């Protein structure tokens, strides 16, 4: 294979979805466009279309997740696929070998697609490479979150949500707020926002979670770093909150949750600094009273629940794009 | 082969054939994209008061593996609130293999169980691959068109419809 991007086949089409990094604007917009008609499927008498009929989708979750697994499951089922859920709690030892052994076993059960979540960055890529090296290129891999690396479908559904409410990416100011250092969601969002031409992307968070060098994490991207919430939010069109991962509260990176909320929690007063029609997004699950005030989470500017609904359509679009070939006979 | 009559004339013929079967509840369902244009013209010619419905068959196409694929751009089906028991008339520009009609029927039944479904087409080009026939057809080509040739309905900037014969 001469192709440098392991997600694309020899025709330049998406065959795995591992990361949004390196995907062209055309591919990103193509996925968003394709997701649009799927939003209507849920309103039918029969909430199913036959695009993945007869295909087997394995949800391979090596790390806990309820929401993401459920939305992938619903998406696959609405495409008429058979869905098998596997929640595999990894022991830290022997991860590499057992991971590929698991994959080989499931591939022997005629899997057509793996939806993979793993605590280690690069695990989905490892699986995709292994499948290619062993002559099973027809099996597709979707990354449902790997370590601190990427969460591409979350990034895509966020872009879908932004486009739904704001139409044009090229006029927007977007603030990404919170634990950016540890966030695979943030990484996927930043790559997508950059590729889609957002001219003002602000990374907002405390110094311990957001080193100043973060502004250079994507070459030539319009990123700026703000260590002050008020300044970061001033005049923005979109506020993308990140979940503060409670487990990190234990370390030296942060003071108490109360103190974090005081400096970095999104309250109605802080939100008032953004544009009056700014939207507030959150990938969930929310920590009310830590990174977001309930008055904002339930307020008129929040689009957090629509994000969940759009997430199903976006995942249907991705899965049908990867494995839709010949499904609807 | 003699030229295909002008589309305006075909619409008139088709409307005349359909008129006796139209009831106050009959709904025209145009199949994207050409069928929607024909349905709009028929809707006016028949003076229907029920809203015009449209249907997109992408979800049910059987040629994804042949590069048919899903077309994007937000085209979706707009069907009546209540399909249950309704008289629906599928409208398309050209009837060919019958696969589009098969897909449209599948799509329709995702919304409910219609009482009756008819099919109205402007031109039958022959070449059926499924046991599907039109209820009404304005013009049957004297000989089936070879698979190497295409027959497309075009809409000009001024809204005028015309057929174009071409090579695939």
Interface residues (C-beta under 8 A of the other chain):
Chain A: X30 X33 X34 X36 X37 X40 X41 X44 X45 X46 X48 X49 X50 X51 X320 X321 X324 X325 X326 X327 X328 X329
Chain B: X56 X58 X59 X60 X61 X62 X64 X65 X69 X70 X72 X73 X74 X75 X76 X77 X83 X106 X109 X110 X111 X112
